[in-house]
Amino acid sequence: MTLGILIVDDSDYMRARIKSALDEEEFEIVDEAQNGAWAVKKFKQHQDDVDLVMMDIVMRKANGVKATAAIKKLDPDTRIIMCTSVGQKKKMHLAAKAGADGYITKPFGDEDVVEAIAEVMGEKQAP
């Protein structure tokens, strides 16, 4: 089964970095967004195809916490992994309350991304 992924980060580099880590046939990058507001719009457009969202926590125009809450309200079953920098414990706590299913800390390696996905997807996805 191919896993549909929406990548959300205000950094072009980080979006490319995540795409590179997911360059495997069991992953399909459905779309990308540069901020939380666009993440919600893109999710609505592709809701049937998105299984998982890789979401930066700190962004302009609706941060990752607000976008996570909005996406979880639209579809509670969509898994969301927050991408955060070291020292963001308070924001990670807020993200968990908003419905985030897991997180990875920047900087991360390809294997960290794949492991985080396997963890939050459980039996749905095991790369």
Buried (B, 14 or more C-beta within 10 A) or exposed (E): EEBBBBBBBBEEEBBEBBBEBBEEEEBBBBBBBBBBBBBBBBBEEEBEBBBBBBBBBBBEEBBBBBBBBBBBEEBEEBBBBBBBEEEBEEBBEBBBEBBBBBBBBBEBEBEBBBBBBBBBBEEBBEB
